[in-house]
Amino acid sequence: MASVLSTKAKLKHLDLSHNYSSIRRAGWRTFFDTIRNSNSNFPSLERISLYGNNINDDVVVSIVEAFSSLCSMKYLSLCGNSSITIVGMISIASLFRNPNSCLEQLHLGDVYDTINIDDAVVAYARELVNNSSLKYLSFGNINVVNASGLNALSTLLCNKADINSIYTSNHTLQIVVSSRGSRELSSYLKLNRNGNKAEVARQKIIQYYFINGEDNMQEFVDMELRVLPHALGWMCRNDTGLSLLYQLVRSMPSLFDYESMRAAVRKRKR
């Protein structure tokens, strides 16, 4: 079947759901190995549904090898494959190591090993750091992700280590099923639904880096004077940054004192 499908250059949707009893695991491995060997023959394949099959971790390895270099795939569903463990889920995360991946939706199905689920979530957070395609990630069950997994996802979407870390965070992921209960993560996911990613980064920087007010105002004090007006203009592009500007004026009025600024310029020139 895989050999026949490889001749269908315009194939976009491959649905092999509900073959639990008709296709055994050895058959699945042979199928995906054949796809891997003829990967270049699937230039248009976008959606792959493998719901309700006899797929386990060994088959997952073959799936990852078959699709790791497939750049057209936007949708992958592995729901209803109860034999896939946390180890298998973590293996699937390696699909995002392809810098040209355009996978937008990944449905992993219900998690039965809820004790170790955070190991898988942390793995996905690590692999998605530089990803700009995945919008929807589902672990199936509701409320199975624990604190360490939620923290990893929050850091993925808004790494508050410094301004540059926030700017280079993931601004694409919008929905994570099984992550209910974290207001912080929900707010990041909501921000990411804005198609203007530069604006998403800006809002995260303003709302979350400067959330402590005066604690981070030193960023502006240490700026070159020729850069400062541009930074203030960027900050106050809309109402989002007005409260920050107000905090800045109140906490550091010397920034807006002409004589103090001239003295600072003379000091820097020495």
Secondary structure, 3 states (H helix, E strand, C coil): CHHHHCCCCCCCEEECCCCCCCCCHHHHHHHHHHHHHCHHHCCCCCEEECCCCCCCHHHHHHHHHHHCCCCCCCEEECCCCCCCCHHHHHHHHHHHHCCCCCCCEEECCCCCCCCCHHHHHHHHHHHCCCCCCCCEEECCCCCCCCHHHHHHHHHHHCCCCCHHHHHCCCCCCCEEECCCCCHHHHHHHHHCCCCCHHHHHHHHHHHHHCCCHHHHCHHHHCCCCCCHHHHHHHHCCCHHHHHHHHHHHHHCHHHHCHHHHHHHHHHHHC
